[in-house]
Amino acid sequence: MHPGIYLFRSMAVSMKTKHHVRGIVVKEIAIIVPVVVFVIAAVALVILLSVLFIFHRKRKRKQTGVNNTTASNKEGFLKSKNQPFPYSEIVTITANFETGIGEGGFGNVFHGHLNDGTPVAVKLLSSSSKQGYKEFQAEGQSLMIVQYHKNLVSLIGYCKEDDHMGLIYEFMSNGNLRQHLFGMDDGIMYILSFYV
């Protein structure tokens, strides 16, 4: 075979191979580019939805009125129409915490009387409480939002002075909910629970 013909044939085969390789590369690029664009768009959409979700939650929290201030922030504690009571007045109202009427997750509850003779229950946050400041504050905020409901005691006021925090409720003289549901006092309930 003539060397020129061999050279021509090998160039023709070489050009077909290069064109074929380019065709494969073009096809691969035609597949890869849309996939990459789709993945980037999906990631951007997830990030956008996450940001919108977080923004919506923060906005919703602000609308509910639950203030997430720290315990040291005196201004943030139960801002409302409810009367603030200094701790010294709480001591006077409860006759120096003479009559304890219960104990809850937040601390002790005491019976007392306002200066006008109105009976009240004073719930004080204990430093060793099982529930924290935020839950205590949330309870007060919830009661302020739903004031004057026939099935809830009314929040009369609050105390936030240094380390002393308390909620002052109207006093319900007919006993607690457990007594009404089961018709028994706490002593009998304790005895029954002991034997069970």
Secondary structure, 3 states (H helix, E strand, C coil): CCHHHHHHHHHHHHHHHHHHHHHHHHHHHHHHHHHHHHHHHHHHHHHHHHHHHHHHHHHHHHHHCCCCCCCCCCCCCCCCCCEECCHHHHHHHCCCCCCEEEECCCCEEEEEECCCCCEEEEEECCCCCCCCHHHHHHHHHHHHHCCCCCCCCCEEEEEEECCEEEEEEECCCCCCHHHHHHCCCHHHHHHHHHHC
